[in-house]
Amino acid sequence: MILLKSNVQNIFWLGRYLTRIQYLCAQFPFQVDEEAAQYAHAFALNAEDAIELNELLLDPTQVASFSYQFECAKNNIQDLRAVLSAVNYAELSLLIKNANENRGYICDVASECQDILETESETIFLFFSLGQGIEELDRQLRLQQDETTTLAKVGHIVSSLEHLGWSDLEQTWAQLQQVPNNTHFFHFYDSIQRIFEADT
């Protein structure tokens, strides 16, 4: 399947948004003030304790909230109407049609959307997985979580992308593998963005 770079970006960001939502769903409600403050500080959120962070995540006007993140995922899905299989797009549309600001509903739908996307073509799932891996690495490095498994996962994705002509990732990926830190992560992420932005 040949994809426009705009399609690839939508698939990539859909992977990021759904992964972000699912992680927050697993953590919510934050109960330990120290953990909440660490998360808020890592992502530059205006919250000092668990109560403030939980309120922020439920406030639809906040870009880090469940509803805002899910709205972004919905937009990506709608932009992929001509790319996803007709059956999968219909199922995804049905899932998100009545989405509201209820956190429990959003968590359920985000998980079901991922299950559907995993049945898409190999190319679509590859870029979806790249988005998932980048989101996981970003979080793990910010929060000083173990990134070993994610590095291995992204390594396989990068190898597969080389067959699609994405060889420009090789240098920055090697640096990130050698020294997994925020600086090398952002260099690697920038190299992905440059490919997205390059002329087709």
ABEGO torsion letter per residue (X at the ends): XBBBAAAAAAAAAAAAAAAAAAAAAAAOBBABAAAAAAAAAAAGBBBABAAAAAAAAABAABAABAAAAAAAAAAAAAAAAAABBAAAAAAAAAAAAABBABAAAAAAAAAAAAAAAAABBAAAAAAAAAAAAAAAAAAAAAAGBBAAAAAAAAAAAAAAAAAAGBAAAAAAAAAAAABBBAAAAAAAAAAAAAAAABBX
